[in-house]
Each structure stands twice: as structure tokens, then as C-alpha cells.
Amino acid sequence: MKALVTGAAGFIGSHLAERLVDAGVTVVGIDCFTDNYARPLKERNLQRLRQAPRFSLIERPLAEADLPALLDDVTHVFHLAAQPGVRNSWGRDFRVYTVNNVEATQLLLEACIGKPVERVVYASSSSVYGDEVPLPMREDVRPQPVSPYGVTKLAAEQLCYLYHVSHSVPTVSLRYFTVYGPRQRPDMGFARFFSAVTQDRAVPMFGDGRQTRDFTFVADAVTATIAAAMRGKPGGVYNIGGGSRVQLLHVFELIRQVTGRPLRVERLEPQRGDMRDTYADTTRARADLGFAPTVTLEQGLRAQYEWMTAGHD
Ligand code: NAD
């Protein structure tokens, strides 16, 4: 296997690249260090990879890379590069999302035409679903995103399907449900909650706290991603959820237990673009990919907290 990992300096991409390198795979990473969070944090994600002889990094936006040349001897593509985050996708910055999530995906797919790649795994999102679908969420319902970010992730997913149908590019889309663990992006919930508690600041709670999320530990997401590259059905879409669906209020309770510190909550208005609930039906991923999450929410939160308190926040 030779892998191309886009977004390799990011939270999930760096964990994925490490797992691949550890398994003896040659990995070419590509990342342009977008400013969605500070570059030193992305450099830190790469620290171990930079020592690995089987890893190399191309620092460039996908749109400026010679993708056809890069793909010449690549067997598996993992496409994780994107502008993530729902709340900032409103307003004038939407173009950042269309460029990095939609246009970059189309260029990558175009470059894959006629190449001997065995799979192109695309990191989609539970954000494609929106609030109108029945729970648990199944892949065959009609997605109706409630954020501009979700629209771009769905558009790129549709491009993957289109390039599969029309050009036989063997794409597989994974709808990740809230991924967490060491290196979680600083704008994401758990990272913000832990730093608020350790710095004795109030934790903002948008809405009544009864909204639910299906949380996925990053190692489980990585395992699913590699399984999708091996066994995913070309043209397919899979939910990847950790099976730990809980209310936000319960998360706060766990954070109190894990940190052993009090947690002050500041209640704020619900945010536009935030889904009310997410809950993955993972029947399809279990059947086709053998996906079975292994890390409970409490174990995963402990791992993330230990990583943060070891000087990584
Ligand atoms: P991240 O921001 O940590 O990683 C994304 C990386 O992609 C960044 O390092 C960024 O610099 C890079 N990048 C962005 N646009 C690029 C471009 N045009 N060219 C080259 N590099 C580019 O985010 P993450 O949380 O690791 O998310 C990874 C993927 O998973 C994204 O596609 C995201 O939409 C998806 N996803 C994440 C979650 C989650 O909970 N973290 C949930 C659902 C889906």
C-alpha cells in the first residue's frame, strides 16, 4: 500500500497517517496549514510523523499540487483536508468552505481518473443530515443539512458518488460523528470544555444542554477509515459513530468526574447551524467494514484529558 493523506497535519489526518506508517505503509501527506487554528498545533500533530522515514509531507493547497503526478504510484487516497466547523460557515467566509471542501475535492477526484487507485476514502460528516431525519440516522435517508458547512460536505460526497458512477473512481464516503480524543481541534466542544475547566472559566452551553451527540473516539474513527480503504463498497456511504450518544449535560458530568474539578456553565442561545441531535445507525459499517467501536466515552475523555494535562493544550 502507498497512501496519500490529505489534511495530514490535522487532528484526524495525523492520527490516520501515524497508524498507516506504523503498519509499514508509505504515506505522502499533503496539507497547506490553513488558519482555522494555529500552525504550531498542526506542527505538533506532525511531530512523530516527521521522524518517520516512510512519511513525507507536501506543504501546498490541493489546488496548487501536481495531483496527477502525486497519484502515479498511490494505491489508496484518504481525503481529509477540509475547512471544518459549522458555526463559522455562515456569512462572508463561506468561500473558504467552497474552495477547500468542494473545489479541492473535485480537483482530487478529477486527478484520480484513470489512475490505479484501489480506494478513495472521503471524510464526510454527520452534519449532512440536519434535523429532519429520523433517529438513529441511516445512510439512505434524504440529508438536509442545517449549516453551510454541512452543505459543502454533502456536495463533496455527491461529487465522490458522481466520479464513481461516471469515471469508475472507487470512492467511499464516511460520515464521521463528532470525533474526539488527543489533538482534537481547539474549536471543538471537549477541547473547549477541558480548557475552560482547567483555566477556571465558565463553559458556554448553547441551548438547554439536552441536545445529544454520538461521539467517536479518534482511534475508532481511524480503524474505520482504514477498513473502508480495504473493504468499503465503491460508491458507498457509511456512518461512523462511536455508539456513545449522550446529552451535553451528561458530558459535563463526565468532565467533572474526569477532571475532579467543578464546572461552571454559562447558558447561551442555541447557535445557528448546530444540529439538535446526532445518532448514527452503524449497521452498514458493521456489516461491510467490520466496524465496532472499542472506546467508551469515559475512557476517551480520560485519554483526551491526560493528553491535555501532559502539556498539550
Ligand atoms: P483539521 O482542521 O484538524 O484537519 C484538516 C486539515 O486539512 C488541516 O490541517 C488543514 O490545514 C488542511 N486543509 C484544509 N484545506 C486544505 C487544502 N485545500 N489543501 C491542503 N490542506 C488543506 O480537521 P479534522 O477535525 O481533523 O477533520 C478532518 C476531516 O474530517 C475534515 O474533512 C472534516 O470535515 C471531517 N470531519 C471531522 C469531524 C470531527 O469531529 N473532527 C466530524 C465529521 C467530519
Residues whose N, C-alpha, C, O or C-beta is under 5 A from the ligand:
A	BS01	NAD	G7 A9 G10 F11 I12 G13 I30 D31 C32 F33 T34 R60 P61 L62 H79 L80 A81 A82 Q83 P84 N100 A104 A123 S124 S125 S126 Y176 F177 T178 V179 R185
